[in-house]
Amino acid sequence: MKELDLEAMRKEINQLDEEFVRIFEKRMNIVLQVAEYKDSKKMPVLDRDRELKVIARAVESLKDKKYTESLRIVVEKLMEVSRQLQVDVLAEHIKEREQTGDPIRVGYQGVNGSYSHQALTSYFNGIPKVELNYTQFEDVILAVKNGEIRYGVLPIENSSTGGINEVYDLIRQYDCHIVGEKCVRVEHNLLALPGADIEKIKKVFSHPQGFEQSREFFKNYPQMELVPYFNTAHSAKMVSEGKDLEVAAVASAQAAKLYGLDILASNINYSNTNHTRFIVIANEVEERPDADKITIVIAVKHEAGSLYNALGVLNSCGLNMLNIESRPIQGKSWEYFFHIDLDGNMQDQAIKDALKILASHCAYCKVLGNYVADKD
C-alpha cells in the first residue's frame, strides 16, 4: 500500500480552497446583482422554492452520494449567507430612502385582495409605501427581522373564531414589537368562474378560518369538499387561473372583482359582525404619547393559584384586561404562555410599577407593544 503524503494532500487542499474562494467571490458578486434586481422590482429576498431547487440540483449532480447530507448542509449555509447579503443591501437602501423621504416598505401575507392587504392599505392610508406580499406568516416576520421591510401586517384575532394561534406563537418566538392594529370587517362570499352553478360546485378552497366562519352555510352543501389553502384571496386567484366550473373559493367581494369571479353566494359567514383584528409589527420599539393599548406575554409557575395571583395584580393595580389567550409552552406539558391585552400607556409610571409587580409573580413577563387601539 502506497504511503500517504500528508503535506502533499494539504497542498492540494490549499489549491482547492483558493479555487473555492475565487468561485465564492464570483458567486457573491452575482448575489449582489440579484439583490439590486429584487430591490428594483420590489421583490422579497426570501424565495424558499428557489433555494430548495438549488439545493436539490446540487445534490443531484453529486457523484459520490455518501457526501449528500454534508453537501446539503454546505449549500443550505451558502443560501443563508447569500440571503443575508441581499438583506444587508436592501436594509442599506431602505435607510437611504427614509433619509430622503422615500416610501417605506411594508409587507403582508397573501395576495392583493386579501383581508390582510385591506388592513395594510387602510392602516397606512396616505403614507407613501412599497408593498411586498409573502406566502406564510413566518415569511412576513422574517422580512421584518431581517430589515427587508420596516413593517409587517398580520391577523391576530377574529371576533367569531378567536385568536390565530400561529401568529401568537411566531411574534413571541421572534421577539417582535407590536406598533399598531387595524380591524377589518370580514364578509365572506362563495366565488367561482363566470357561468358556474352553485349546485354543481364540488371543491372549495379557502383559509381554514374562512371555512370555520362560514360553517353554517356549508352544512347546506355537503357535496362540497372544503380544501384548506394559503388564504382567501390566494384561493380566489387560484380559482381564477383555472378553467374548472366545479371549483370555488371563499373570499371577499373585492377579491371577486379583482380576479374576475362571480359571487355565487354573498355574506356566507354566520356572524354579521365578523371582524378580524390585525397587528402591525416592527423590529424596533416605537413610543407614542397617544398609545392606549398594551400587549404583554407572561408565563407563571406550574403550581396552584399562580395564574390567579398574577391576574390579581392587574385587578389590584386597576389595570383593565381586554383579552387573554393561552398558548402551550413547547416541551412543558400543561404549562402555558398567556398573551394579555391591557388598557394603558407605558409612559404612565403607575403602569410601569404595576407591570413590575406583575413580573415578580411570573416566571416570564415581556411587553410586546404599546400602541393605539383601533376604535373603528
C-alpha positions in Angstrom: 0.0 0.0 0.0 1.4 3.4 -1.0 2.2 5.6 1.9 0.1 8.7 2.1 1.9 12.1 2.0 0.1 14.5 4.4 1.9 17.5 3.1 1.0 16.8 -0.5 -2.6 16.3 0.5 -2.6 19.6 2.4 -1.1 21.4 -0.6 -3.8 20.0 -2.8 -6.5 21.1 -0.3 -4.9 24.6 -0.2 -5.1 24.8 -4.0 -8.8 23.7 -4.0 -9.5 26.3 -1.2 -8.0 29.0 -3.4 -10.2 27.9 -6.3 -13.2 27.8 -4.0 -12.6 31.4 -2.7 -12.4 32.7 -6.3 -15.7 30.9 -7.2 -17.3 32.1 -3.9 -16.3 35.7 -4.6 -17.7 35.5 -8.1 -20.9 34.0 -6.8 -21.4 36.7 -4.2 -20.9 39.4 -6.8 -23.8 37.9 -8.7 -25.8 37.7 -5.5 -25.3 41.5 -5.1 -26.7 41.9 -8.6 -29.7 39.8 -7.7 -30.3 42.0 -4.6 -30.3 45.1 -6.8 -32.7 43.5 -9.2 -35.1 42.4 -6.5 -34.9 45.9 -5.0 -35.8 47.5 -8.3 -38.7 45.0 -8.9 -39.9 45.3 -5.3 -39.4 41.5 -4.8 -38.9 39.9 -1.4 -35.5 38.5 -0.6 -36.7 35.1 0.6 -37.7 32.7 -2.2 -37.6 29.3 -0.5 -38.8 27.4 -3.5 -35.8 28.7 -5.5 -33.5 27.8 -2.6 -34.8 24.2 -2.4 -34.3 23.8 -6.1 -30.7 25.0 -5.9 -30.0 22.5 -3.1 -31.8 19.6 -4.9 -29.8 20.4 -8.1 -26.5 20.4 -6.2 -27.3 17.1 -4.6 -28.4 15.6 -7.9 -25.1 16.5 -9.5 -23.1 14.9 -6.7 -21.3 11.8 -8.0 -20.4 10.2 -4.6 -23.7 10.1 -2.8 -22.2 9.4 0.6 -21.5 13.2 0.7 -25.2 14.0 0.2 -26.0 15.2 3.7 -22.7 17.1 4.0 -23.3 18.9 0.7 -26.9 19.7 1.7 -25.6 21.4 4.9 -23.0 23.4 2.9 -25.4 24.6 0.2 -28.0 25.4 2.8 -25.4 27.6 4.7 -24.4 29.2 1.4 -28.1 30.1 0.7 -28.3 31.6 4.2 -25.1 33.7 3.7 -26.3 34.8 0.2 -29.7 35.7 1.6 -28.2 37.8 4.4 -26.0 39.7 2.0 -29.1 40.6 0.0 -30.9 41.6 3.2 -28.0 43.9 4.1 -28.1 45.6 0.7 -31.8 46.2 0.9 -31.6 47.4 4.5 -29.0 50.0 3.5 -31.2 51.1 0.6 -34.1 51.4 3.0 -32.1 53.7 5.3 -31.1 55.8 2.3 -34.7 56.1 1.1 -36.0 57.0 4.6 -33.4 59.8 4.8 -34.6 61.2 1.5 -38.3 60.7 2.3 -38.8 57.8 0.0 -41.7 55.3 0.6 -41.5 52.8 3.5 -41.5 49.1 2.8 -44.4 47.2 4.3 -45.4 43.5 3.9 -48.3 41.2 4.4 -49.3 37.6 4.0 -51.3 36.7 0.9 -52.0 38.5 -2.3 -53.8 41.6 -3.5 -57.5 41.5 -2.5 -56.9 39.6 0.8 -58.1 41.0 4.1 -54.5 41.4 5.2 -54.0 43.7 2.2 -57.1 45.6 3.1 -55.8 46.1 6.6 -52.4 47.3 5.3 -53.8 49.8 2.9 -56.2 51.1 5.5 -53.6 51.4 8.3 -51.0 53.1 6.0 -53.6 55.1 4.1 -52.0 58.3 2.6 -48.4 57.1 3.5 -46.0 56.6 0.6 -45.2 52.9 0.7 -43.9 49.9 -1.2 -46.0 46.8 -0.6 -44.5 43.3 -0.6 -46.5 40.1 -0.2 -45.4 36.8 1.3 -46.7 33.3 1.3 -46.5 32.4 5.0 -47.0 34.4 8.3 -43.4 33.5 9.2 -42.1 34.9 6.0 -43.5 38.3 6.9 -41.9 38.2 10.4 -38.5 37.1 9.0 -38.7 40.0 6.5 -39.2 42.4 9.4 -36.4 40.8 11.5 -34.0 40.9 8.6 -34.7 44.5 7.7 -36.2 43.7 4.4 -39.4 45.6 5.3 -40.0 48.1 8.0 -43.5 46.9 9.0 -45.4 43.7 8.7 -49.2 43.3 8.9 -50.6 40.0 10.4 -54.0 38.8 11.5 -54.1 38.1 15.3 -57.8 37.5 16.2 -61.2 37.1 14.7 -64.3 38.1 16.5 -66.1 34.9 15.7 -63.4 32.2 15.9 -60.9 33.8 18.3 -57.1 34.1 18.3 -54.9 32.9 15.5 -52.6 30.6 17.3 -49.7 30.5 14.8 -49.3 34.3 14.9 -49.3 34.4 18.7 -46.6 31.8 18.7 -44.5 33.5 16.0 -44.5 37.0 17.5 -43.3 35.6 20.8 -40.7 33.3 19.2 -39.2 36.1 17.1 -39.4 38.8 19.7 -41.5 41.1 17.6 -42.7 44.5 18.7 -46.4 45.4 18.1 -46.7 49.1 17.0 -50.3 49.3 15.8 -53.5 47.5 15.0 -56.3 47.6 12.4 -59.7 45.9 12.5 -61.3 44.8 9.2 -64.9 43.8 8.7 -65.0 40.3 7.2 -67.7 39.4 4.6 -67.1 36.0 3.1 -68.6 35.1 -0.3 -68.6 32.0 -2.4 -66.7 32.8 -5.6 -66.4 30.9 -8.9 -65.7 31.4 -12.6 -68.4 33.1 -14.7 -71.0 30.5 -15.7 -70.5 28.3 -12.7 -73.6 26.8 -10.9 -73.6 26.7 -7.1 -75.3 23.3 -7.2 -72.5 21.8 -9.3 -69.6 23.1 -7.2 -67.6 20.1 -5.9 -64.5 21.6 -4.4 -64.0 24.9 -2.4 -60.6 26.5 -1.5 -60.0 28.9 1.3 -58.1 29.6 4.5 -59.3 27.3 7.4 -60.6 30.4 9.2 -62.8 31.3 6.2 -64.3 27.8 6.4 -64.8 28.0 10.1 -66.5 31.4 9.9 -68.8 30.0 7.2 -69.5 26.5 8.6 -73.3 27.1 8.9 -73.5 27.9 5.1 -71.7 24.7 4.1 -74.0 22.5 6.1 -76.4 23.1 3.2 -73.9 21.9 0.7 -72.5 18.6 1.9 -71.3 17.7 -1.6 -68.7 20.5 -1.5 -65.2 19.3 -0.4 -63.5 22.1 1.7 -59.8 22.3 0.9 -57.6 24.5 3.1 -55.4 26.9 1.2 -52.9 29.8 2.0 -55.6 32.5 2.4 -58.9 33.7 1.0 -57.6 36.0 -1.8 -54.9 33.5 -2.8 -57.8 30.9 -3.2 -59.7 33.3 -5.4 -56.6 33.9 -7.5 -56.0 30.2 -7.9 -59.6 29.6 -9.0 -59.5 32.4 -11.5 -56.4 30.9 -13.1 -58.1 27.6 -13.6 -60.9 26.6 -16.0 -62.9 24.4 -13.7 -66.5 25.5 -13.3 -66.9 23.0 -10.4 -64.3 24.7 -8.2 -64.9 27.7 -6.0 -63.3 29.9 -3.3 -64.4 31.6 -0.1 -63.1 35.2 -0.3 -64.1 38.9 -0.3 -66.2 40.8 -2.9 -63.0 42.8 -3.6 -61.2 39.6 -4.5 -64.1 38.6 -6.8 -63.8 41.9 -8.6 -60.0 41.8 -8.7 -59.8 38.3 -10.2 -62.9 38.4 -12.4 -65.0 35.9 -10.5 -68.8 35.7 -9.9 -70.3 35.8 -6.5 -72.5 32.6 -6.2 -73.5 33.4 -2.6 -72.8 36.6 -0.6 -72.1 37.2 3.0 -71.9 33.5 3.9 -70.2 33.9 7.3 -72.6 33.1 10.1 -71.9 36.3 12.1 -73.0 39.7 10.7 -70.5 41.4 13.0 -67.5 39.4 11.8 -64.2 41.3 12.2 -60.5 40.4 12.1 -58.0 42.3 14.2 -54.6 42.8 12.5 -51.4 43.8 14.2 -48.6 45.9 12.7 -45.2 44.6 13.8 -41.7 46.2 13.7 -38.2 45.3 14.6 -37.9 48.2 17.0 -40.0 49.6 19.8 -42.0 52.7 18.9 -43.2 55.0 21.6 -46.3 57.1 21.0 -47.7 59.6 23.5 -51.3 58.7 22.4 -50.8 54.9 22.8 -53.6 53.4 24.8 -53.3 49.6 24.5 -50.6 47.3 25.8 -49.9 43.7 24.8 -47.8 41.5 27.2 -46.9 37.9 27.4 -46.4 36.1 30.7 -45.8 32.6 32.0 -46.5 31.6 35.5 -45.1 28.8 37.8 -46.8 25.5 37.4 -48.5 25.5 40.8 -51.9 26.1 42.3 -53.1 29.7 42.2 -50.2 31.1 40.2 -52.3 32.5 37.4 -55.0 33.7 39.8 -52.3 35.6 41.8 -50.8 37.1 38.6 -54.2 38.3 37.3 -55.0 39.6 40.8 -52.1 42.0 40.4 -53.8 43.5 37.4 -57.0 43.9 39.3 -55.4 45.4 42.4 -53.4 47.9 40.3 -56.6 49.0 38.5 -55.5 47.7 35.0 -58.3 46.8 32.6 -57.7 43.5 30.9 -59.1 43.5 27.4 -58.2 40.0 26.2 -56.3 36.9 27.2 -55.1 34.0 25.0 -53.2 30.9 26.2 -50.6 29.0 24.2 -48.8 25.8 25.3 -45.1 26.0 26.2 -43.2 23.6 23.9 -41.5 20.8 25.9 -43.5 21.5 29.1 -46.8 19.6 29.4 -49.7 21.7 30.8 -47.7 24.9 31.1 -48.7 27.9 29.1 -47.8 31.4 27.8 -50.6 33.9 28.3 -50.9 36.8 25.9 -52.8 39.7 27.5 -54.1 42.9 26.1 -54.5 45.8 28.6 -55.6 49.4 28.6 -52.8 51.9 29.2 -49.7 53.8 28.2 -46.2 52.7 29.1 -45.2 56.3 29.8 -47.6 56.2 32.8 -45.5 55.5 35.9 -48.4 53.7 37.6 -48.5 51.3 34.6 -44.7 50.7 34.8 -45.0 50.0 38.6 -47.9 47.6 38.0 -46.0 45.6 35.4 -43.0 45.3 37.7 -45.2 43.9 40.4 -46.8 41.5 37.8 -43.3 40.4 36.7 -42.4 39.4 40.3 -45.3 37.0 40.2 -44.3 35.4 36.9 -41.7 33.1 35.6 -41.7 35.2 32.4 -43.1 38.6 31.6 -42.5 40.7 28.5 -44.1 43.7 26.9 -44.7 43.1 23.2 -46.0 46.5 22.4 -47.8 49.7 23.3 -49.8 51.2 20.5 -53.0 53.0 19.6 -56.1 50.8 19.6 -58.3 50.8 16.5 -61.6 52.2 17.6 -63.4 51.7 14.3 
